[in-house]
Amino acid sequence: MQPFHHLLANNLIANITNFTVWFALTFWTFLETQSVFATGMIAGIYLVLTAMLGIWFGSLVDHHGKRNMMLVSSVASLILYAAALGGFLLDPDIRSAETRSLTLWLFILVSMLAVIAGNIRMIALPTLVTLLVPEDRRDKANGLVGMVGGIGFLTTSAISGFLVAWGGMAGTLIFAIGFSLVAIAHLLFVRIDEPRNAEDHAEPRRIDLAGTLRVVLAIPGLFALILFSSFNNLLGGVFMALMDAYGLSLMKVEEWGLLWAVISCAFILSGVMIARTGLGANPVRTLLLVNLGAWIVAVFFTIQSSILLLAAGCFLWMFLGPYAEAAEQTTLQKVVPFERQGRVFGFAQSVELAASPLTAFLIAPLTQFVFVPLMTTGWGADAIGDWYGRGPERGIAIVFSIAGLLGVLATAAAFASRSYRRISAAYADGAGDGVAPAPA
């Protein structure tokens, strides 16, 4: 196996660990509290902390060995998972999911910090693609990254529901501690020859937000691309806040976890197709096309209370997701100088997710206190309830359709914009020449 393949395998282990905790924490909280508001807060906490820490994580990746930072990521997650398990076992308010208890929210915060520590890996891996993979094969390598993410998502989906049903959060955290140890042990034996950047000798190791912003603004259309992804994530916060509540309103937690395991095969299928065929001559165009398709799906997949319709919509949504992710990464890898890629990826992550917490924090109470009554006993139920359905899950469903419609309009506007033409031209010209220097 080449170092790149070892890194993919190691990231798979870490992804399974972190996303299992995230899924399980959301499932457990909803089942214990029956509160859409509480699950929305979990999504909001994730998004706020990810947006706050992305630029710092990116600077760590640029200024230190990328493999070493992946190791630091797993060690930090391990320590935080152990602390969360200790709190869960010692405090009855946490075990009973007492929402008025400060210790429950501290438990949620520590657990989510452990998950978020894994984002260092998410920033380091695309920079390692630049380092280890020739430019003409990077889109296919990014497809492999998406495939590995899909395998992790499938595994996570399959086991998280059963972990919650059989072992609760204690069993989930014990699982996470064990897998974190496996990831650390494996990564200790992976060796990569990493270049030493001249920039590191010319200036102190710092975040340098101003310098990163200058790089982003110097590439025509790049900032607009990041803003477009930010708007997508603004709407995507709806799905993070409401999807589990909607699914668990239709089926048991074990069934919901198994359903996600099945539809997660879309991630794998998508990654395999990208690895075989690439993304085409213009990844930016690919990015917008798959976004348009995803938002059209979002308009219709909850239009009736149907598990089959929900499954089909989620399958299509997840099939298109890796295309969008790989297209953005491939574009950045080519147009951004290698020595700045960690900070630019971190900057993009922070900016793109900065809008999502607003959605996640607002949409949960808005859904629970406005749209659920609207579609249960309000005028919405009177107007369209005969064919659309009535009840709390119909209130959640209509929010998905509204978000999808807004996404379609935004993507159509992006296609017609000057920024789309400028970033496409920058990619074709190879602006930034994101080529990794030879190892020192």
Legacy VTK file of the C-alpha trace (Angstrom):
# vtk DataFile Version 3.0
C-alpha trace
ASCII
DATASET POLYDATA
POINTS 440 float
0.000 0.000 0.000
1.149 3.542 -0.802
1.168 6.186 1.984
-1.912 7.812 0.420
-3.864 4.567 0.751
-2.732 4.145 4.355
-3.961 7.670 5.074
-7.311 6.869 3.465
-7.657 3.758 5.634
-6.680 5.691 8.747
-9.179 8.431 7.972
-11.832 5.749 7.534
-11.214 4.542 11.084
-11.346 8.098 12.437
-14.497 8.948 10.446
-16.286 5.860 11.757
-15.303 6.824 15.295
-16.299 10.483 15.175
-19.471 10.258 13.138
-20.749 7.315 15.170
-20.575 9.520 18.256
-22.293 12.408 16.454
-25.130 10.226 15.130
-25.540 8.379 18.398
-25.564 11.568 20.471
-28.301 13.041 18.251
-30.358 9.822 18.304
-30.000 9.400 22.068
-30.883 13.026 22.815
-34.021 12.976 20.654
-35.213 9.633 22.031
-34.652 10.715 25.632
-36.112 14.222 25.298
-38.446 14.025 22.225
-37.262 17.559 21.513
-36.511 18.865 18.016
-35.056 21.911 19.740
-32.432 19.816 21.564
-31.273 18.013 18.397
-31.136 21.361 16.610
-28.868 22.668 19.347
-26.474 19.740 18.831
-26.234 20.584 15.132
-25.759 24.239 16.012
-22.964 23.493 18.479
-21.152 21.472 15.831
-21.471 24.171 13.210
-20.490 27.064 15.498
-17.355 25.338 16.764
-16.381 24.132 13.286
-16.716 27.659 11.902
-14.747 29.134 14.801
-11.881 26.643 14.668
-11.478 26.044 10.917
-8.971 28.849 10.247
-6.859 27.865 13.265
-6.922 24.196 12.234
-5.820 25.227 8.732
-2.839 27.162 10.099
-1.812 24.136 12.186
-1.872 21.963 9.067
0.248 24.447 7.085
2.854 25.023 9.785
3.319 21.474 11.073
3.696 18.022 9.587
0.345 17.043 8.137
0.638 13.441 9.279
1.607 14.666 12.767
-1.468 16.892 12.896
-3.669 13.931 11.990
-2.111 12.116 14.944
-2.752 15.095 17.233
-6.356 15.081 16.031
-6.902 11.475 17.145
-5.144 11.977 20.487
-7.312 15.016 21.251
-10.470 13.056 20.363
-9.369 10.175 22.588
-8.852 12.421 25.618
-12.207 14.180 25.135
-14.115 10.908 24.652
-12.630 9.586 27.886
-13.676 12.776 29.711
-17.214 12.534 28.296
-17.518 8.891 29.384
-16.370 9.784 32.887
-18.991 12.532 33.139
-21.731 10.234 31.836
-20.964 7.515 34.376
-20.695 9.914 37.318
-23.655 12.276 36.759
-27.270 10.991 36.876
-28.560 14.207 35.241
-26.583 13.316 32.117
-27.817 9.725 32.055
-31.439 10.877 32.403
-30.970 13.576 29.703
-32.255 16.328 31.991
-32.327 19.265 29.567
-32.352 21.822 32.387
-29.073 20.451 33.734
-25.866 22.302 32.898
-23.896 19.071 33.113
-25.913 17.521 30.252
-24.972 20.394 27.960
-21.349 20.213 29.122
-21.416 16.502 28.246
-22.794 17.328 24.792
-20.171 20.062 24.328
-17.247 17.809 25.281
-18.538 14.992 23.055
-18.915 17.363 20.101
-15.446 18.843 20.695
-14.072 15.313 20.384
-15.873 14.953 17.045
-14.730 18.395 15.870
-11.088 17.611 16.661
-11.364 15.234 13.712
-11.819 18.243 11.398
-8.050 18.721 11.468
-7.931 15.535 9.406
-10.566 16.879 7.016
-8.310 19.858 6.269
-5.045 17.889 6.155
-6.215 15.164 3.762
-6.886 17.329 0.662
-3.484 19.005 1.103
-1.928 15.535 1.200
-3.729 14.740 -2.054
-1.866 17.707 -3.558
1.398 16.404 -2.114
1.073 12.728 -3.015
-1.026 12.650 -6.208
-0.118 14.097 -9.650
-2.324 17.008 -10.747
-4.000 15.114 -13.600
-5.231 12.412 -11.202
-6.310 14.539 -8.238
-10.003 14.621 -9.165
-10.022 10.804 -9.130
-8.098 10.748 -5.845
-10.695 13.101 -4.391
-13.282 10.582 -5.560
-11.511 7.919 -3.505
-11.629 10.261 -0.515
-15.381 10.570 -1.063
-15.713 6.794 -1.365
-13.906 6.269 1.929
-16.183 8.864 3.495
-19.150 6.905 2.157
-17.898 3.632 3.592
-17.462 5.350 6.941
-20.925 6.865 6.708
-22.447 3.468 5.866
-20.700 1.791 8.785
-21.594 4.628 11.125
-25.228 4.557 10.088
-25.447 0.817 10.569
-23.946 0.724 14.043
-24.985 4.008 15.677
-28.671 3.102 15.998
-27.840 -0.300 17.460
-25.273 1.179 19.837
-27.891 3.579 21.181
-30.531 0.849 21.423
-28.251 -1.678 23.137
-25.541 0.245 24.952
-26.710 3.856 25.113
-24.114 6.606 25.199
-21.807 4.646 27.527
-21.445 1.880 24.933
-20.975 4.456 22.174
-18.156 6.256 23.996
-16.379 2.996 24.879
-16.544 2.130 21.177
-15.098 5.561 20.278
-12.216 5.230 22.734
-11.279 1.819 21.337
-11.326 2.939 17.706
-9.384 6.113 18.505
-6.619 3.936 19.930
-6.620 1.842 16.739
-6.304 4.983 14.558
-3.412 6.298 16.672
-1.535 2.979 16.626
-1.863 2.632 12.836
-0.830 6.211 12.072
2.391 5.806 14.082
3.645 3.433 11.364
2.767 5.662 8.359
5.715 7.667 7.012
5.458 10.600 4.576
8.240 12.758 3.114
6.818 16.236 3.531
8.435 19.368 2.053
9.616 22.194 4.271
8.107 25.431 3.027
10.332 28.455 2.509
7.513 30.539 3.959
8.025 28.839 7.335
11.514 30.308 7.526
10.446 33.759 6.360
7.746 34.473 8.938
6.526 33.287 12.346
4.122 30.382 12.466
0.803 32.132 12.828
-2.731 32.016 11.499
-2.187 35.033 9.184
-5.835 35.547 8.269
-4.987 38.705 6.312
-2.478 36.864 4.130
-4.902 34.016 3.511
-7.637 36.471 2.560
-5.261 38.148 0.091
-4.628 34.775 -1.568
-8.362 34.072 -1.817
-9.164 37.517 -3.225
-6.298 37.357 -5.728
-7.829 34.318 -7.480
-10.702 35.529 -9.702
-14.064 34.172 -8.564
-12.715 32.073 -5.673
-14.327 34.142 -2.931
-17.646 33.986 -4.785
-17.312 30.193 -4.968
-16.795 30.063 -1.205
-19.785 32.355 -0.648
-21.939 30.136 -2.860
-20.955 27.114 -0.777
-21.741 29.176 2.320
-25.280 29.792 1.087
-25.651 26.079 0.369
-24.574 25.342 3.921
-27.002 27.952 5.209
-29.777 25.845 3.724
-27.951 22.655 4.649
-28.308 23.599 8.307
-31.991 22.766 7.877
-31.093 19.171 7.136
-28.632 18.898 10.014
-31.194 20.262 12.449
-34.267 18.347 11.279
-33.372 15.178 9.362
-33.035 12.854 12.349
-36.181 14.216 13.982
-38.078 13.648 10.713
-36.744 10.126 10.186
-37.301 9.072 13.794
-40.894 10.306 13.495
-41.442 7.665 10.800
-39.502 4.659 12.160
-37.626 3.147 15.085
-34.042 4.176 15.818
-32.641 0.786 14.714
-34.561 1.008 11.439
-33.449 4.596 10.887
-29.812 3.603 11.401
-30.156 0.660 8.993
-31.847 2.870 6.404
-28.886 5.256 6.512
-26.558 2.276 6.165
-28.333 1.253 2.958
-28.577 4.710 1.394
-24.979 5.463 2.373
-24.021 3.067 -0.417
-24.703 6.101 -2.621
-21.548 7.705 -1.200
-19.497 4.669 -2.179
-21.043 4.399 -5.644
-20.456 8.103 -6.216
-16.832 7.886 -5.082
-16.158 4.888 -7.333
-17.613 6.715 -10.335
-15.530 9.843 -9.675
-12.395 7.716 -9.241
-13.053 6.078 -12.639
-14.294 8.993 -14.729
-13.117 12.158 -12.975
-15.065 15.417 -12.841
-14.758 16.677 -16.397
-12.768 19.573 -17.762
-14.484 22.154 -15.544
-15.056 21.023 -11.924
-16.784 24.332 -11.130
-19.517 23.579 -13.670
-19.816 20.083 -12.184
-20.192 21.617 -8.722
-23.114 23.809 -9.790
-24.844 21.054 -11.771
-24.842 18.594 -8.888
-26.025 21.307 -6.499
-28.939 22.064 -8.803
-29.863 18.382 -8.840
-29.559 18.049 -5.066
-31.848 21.008 -4.378
-34.464 19.748 -6.841
-34.472 16.469 -4.899
-34.853 18.417 -1.646
-38.040 20.061 -2.910
-39.833 16.740 -3.403
-38.425 13.996 -1.158
-40.679 14.808 1.823
-43.756 15.791 -0.152
-45.564 12.751 1.290
-45.071 10.716 4.492
-43.296 7.887 2.709
-40.244 5.968 3.892
-39.598 4.897 0.285
-39.693 8.498 -0.952
-37.466 9.600 1.931
-34.969 6.819 1.177
-34.876 7.584 -2.552
-34.395 11.302 -1.935
-31.616 10.774 0.596
-29.908 8.295 -1.753
-29.842 10.835 -4.583
-28.771 13.615 -2.215
-25.860 11.536 -0.932
-24.880 10.360 -4.417
-24.472 13.954 -5.566
-22.698 15.183 -2.406
-19.245 13.672 -3.112
-19.288 15.204 -6.599
-19.749 18.663 -5.107
-17.101 18.093 -2.426
-14.564 16.639 -4.869
-15.205 19.438 -7.381
-14.518 22.165 -4.814
-11.403 20.401 -3.500
-10.028 19.795 -7.000
-10.514 23.466 -7.862
-8.760 24.688 -4.712
-5.910 22.197 -5.108
-5.116 23.646 -8.536
-5.620 27.376 -8.030
-4.199 27.806 -4.486
-0.424 27.671 -3.783
0.463 24.492 -1.862
2.035 26.285 1.107
-1.262 28.113 1.710
-3.692 25.270 1.067
-4.226 24.302 4.712
-5.194 27.847 5.643
-7.350 28.318 2.546
-9.153 25.003 3.163
-9.605 26.021 6.803
-10.785 29.502 5.782
-13.257 27.985 3.323
-14.516 25.595 5.991
-15.019 28.419 8.486
-16.730 30.785 6.053
-18.875 28.093 4.459
-20.126 26.897 7.837
-20.455 30.301 9.461
-24.006 30.740 8.158
-25.188 27.246 9.098
-25.377 27.793 12.876
-27.885 30.589 12.270
-30.085 28.135 10.391
-29.585 25.306 12.867
-30.280 27.454 15.908
-33.266 29.227 14.346
-34.866 26.455 12.338
-35.367 24.023 15.226
-37.506 26.375 17.377
-39.094 27.876 14.246
-40.135 24.411 13.104
-41.355 23.297 16.515
-43.287 26.449 17.365
-44.426 27.663 13.915
-44.425 25.006 11.198
-45.474 22.035 13.350
-48.615 23.848 14.634
-49.156 25.234 11.128
-49.401 21.734 9.647
-51.144 20.145 12.629
-54.099 22.402 13.454
-53.254 25.640 11.636
-54.204 27.125 8.298
-51.542 25.083 6.487
-53.255 21.866 7.554
-56.609 23.282 6.453
-55.266 24.434 3.080
-53.176 21.435 1.923
-53.568 18.841 4.678
-55.940 16.640 2.671
-53.193 15.674 0.198
-49.980 16.777 1.966
-50.871 15.300 5.347
-51.243 16.688 8.845
-49.197 16.401 12.003
-45.780 17.292 13.454
-43.707 15.435 10.862
-45.596 17.243 8.082
-44.491 20.502 9.678
-40.884 19.316 9.462
-41.410 18.125 5.880
-42.576 21.448 4.512
-39.430 23.156 5.829
-37.313 20.806 3.681
-39.315 21.734 0.573
-38.944 25.469 1.212
-35.168 25.082 1.685
-34.930 23.084 -1.555
-36.755 25.733 -3.541
-34.420 28.450 -2.239
-31.430 26.280 -3.193
-32.673 25.863 -6.774
-33.048 29.635 -7.167
-29.578 30.313 -5.707
-27.876 27.769 -7.977
-29.593 29.130 -11.077
-28.356 32.615 -10.158
-24.811 31.293 -9.650
-24.794 29.746 -13.144
-25.643 33.138 -14.643
-23.034 35.034 -12.630
-19.775 36.608 -13.791
-17.955 34.962 -10.867
-18.748 31.504 -12.264
-17.067 32.411 -15.533
-14.047 33.932 -13.754
-13.296 30.955 -11.470
-13.770 28.583 -14.418
-11.198 30.588 -16.380
-8.816 30.628 -13.386
-9.015 26.838 -13.139
-8.373 26.443 -16.869
-5.345 28.758 -16.612
-3.979 26.989 -13.541
-3.847 30.204 -11.496
-1.942 29.709 -8.247
-0.214 26.564 -9.599
-1.104 24.452 -6.570
1.838 22.082 -7.062
3.590 20.598 -4.061
7.321 21.358 -3.835
9.771 18.490 -3.624
10.536 17.221 -0.115
13.526 18.904 1.550
LINES 1 441
440 0 1 2 3 4 5 6 7 8 9 10 11 12 13 14 15 16 17 18 19 20 21 22 23 24 25 26 27 28 29 30 31 32 33 34 35 36 37 38 39 40 41 42 43 44 45 46 47 48 49 50 51 52 53 54 55 56 57 58 59 60 61 62 63 64 65 66 67 68 69 70 71 72 73 74 75 76 77 78 79 80 81 82 83 84 85 86 87 88 89 90 91 92 93 94 95 96 97 98 99 100 101 102 103 104 105 106 107 108 109 110 111 112 113 114 115 116 117 118 119 120 121 122 123 124 125 126 127 128 129 130 131 132 133 134 135 136 137 138 139 140 141 142 143 144 145 146 147 148 149 150 151 152 153 154 155 156 157 158 159 160 161 162 163 164 165 166 167 168 169 170 171 172 173 174 175 176 177 178 179 180 181 182 183 184 185 186 187 188 189 190 191 192 193 194 195 196 197 198 199 200 201 202 203 204 205 206 207 208 209 210 211 212 213 214 215 216 217 218 219 220 221 222 223 224 225 226 227 228 229 230 231 232 233 234 235 236 237 238 239 240 241 242 243 244 245 246 247 248 249 250 251 252 253 254 255 256 257 258 259 260 261 262 263 264 265 266 267 268 269 270 271 272 273 274 275 276 277 278 279 280 281 282 283 284 285 286 287 288 289 290 291 292 293 294 295 296 297 298 299 300 301 302 303 304 305 306 307 308 309 310 311 312 313 314 315 316 317 318 319 320 321 322 323 324 325 326 327 328 329 330 331 332 333 334 335 336 337 338 339 340 341 342 343 344 345 346 347 348 349 350 351 352 353 354 355 356 357 358 359 360 361 362 363 364 365 366 367 368 369 370 371 372 373 374 375 376 377 378 379 380 381 382 383 384 385 386 387 388 389 390 391 392 393 394 395 396 397 398 399 400 401 402 403 404 405 406 407 408 409 410 411 412 413 414 415 416 417 418 419 420 421 422 423 424 425 426 427 428 429 430 431 432 433 434 435 436 437 438 439
